[in-house]
Amino acid sequence: MAMTTMDERPAVTWARVDRDFYVASTPQYFLGTVDRDASGSFVARDMRSEVIGTFSDLASATAVVENNRDGRSALITPSSDREAER
């Protein structure tokens, strides 16, 4: 079994999908989200939408989401693959 180092991990793409709401993914996996709550804190959530931390700055929140890649149950399946499964 080949081991993957941190440097070999796929790059994370962040998309700002709404004001103060960000979504992280790699080419194959949804990693989680960060949103700003009413108090101004940034709430980091994993791929299951479970809170994994609350931070005063966006950079800290996004870093936690990026480094929380162990539970890869939220595999992104391209829509063409889903159509083929029907």
Secondary structure, 3 states (H helix, E strand, C coil): CCCCCHHHCCCCEEEEEECCEEEEECCCEEEEEEEECCCCCEEEEECCCCEEEEECCHHHHHHHHHCCCCCCCCECCCHHHHHHHC
